[in-house]
Amino acid sequence: MARLERARPAEDSAAPFLPARRSLASLARAARGCRGCPLYKRASQTVFGEGRARAPLVLVGEMPGDAEDAAGRPFVGPAGRILDRALAEAGIDRAEAYVTNAVKHFKWEARGKRRLHKTPNANEVRACRPWLLAEIETIAPRVLVALGATAAKSLLGSGFLVSRERGRFVASELAPFVTATLHPSAVLRRRSDAERHEEMRLLVEDLRRVERALHDARGAGG
């Protein structure tokens, strides 16, 4: 008799892996065992968010890269260094922020001995969204920032275009102030110094708007 293949769920989702009682610590522990989509099979580990439990600012990137997959921490590689620099230029202390990604496992393809980033597809982003929403709900930030298209689509819908809407605050139930800007890796991808300088300028410009929103929230006691 032919062996019957176990039927897969109609749609991948991390939702069954979320703990009943939620704190950042319990979410991070539960996420280590997430099998909500196939990405866990090739990643070294889950890379959960990092930062203050009541951070006024949440920054959401796309997914961990090679350096993050090895370290188990978000934004510690080249894009993380760009983010740190942009935050500093905008007057934001990264220690004030909670930093995470829309997708918690590294998706990659081999190029010789190197592991190169591969953009997560819509199903993988959707499958991981329960973790992201649980992080945001637990922290209840004043300002929420999507870094790049993948994070923006996860938070604000597939029709949201960072190229058209970046730097603007949009209405959302996720936080009082929600906006999107470039992913720091966009700076690294530019070929010339002039292009990299311009991308960095745009990123810092948007983050300065975020800093003003944080400043206003502090002034209002928020």
Protein Blocks (a to p, Z undefined) as FASTA:
>chain_A
ZZddddddfbdcfklmpcfbdcfklmmmmmmmgckbfklmmpmbdcddeddfklcbdcdd
fbdcfklmmnopahkbfmlmmmmmmmmmnopafklpccddfbfbdcdddehjbccddddd
fklmmmmmmmmmmmmmmnopabdcdedjklmmmmnojkbcfklmgoiacddfkbmbdcdd
ddfklmmmpmbfklmmmmmmmmmmmmmmmmmmmmmmmmnoZZ
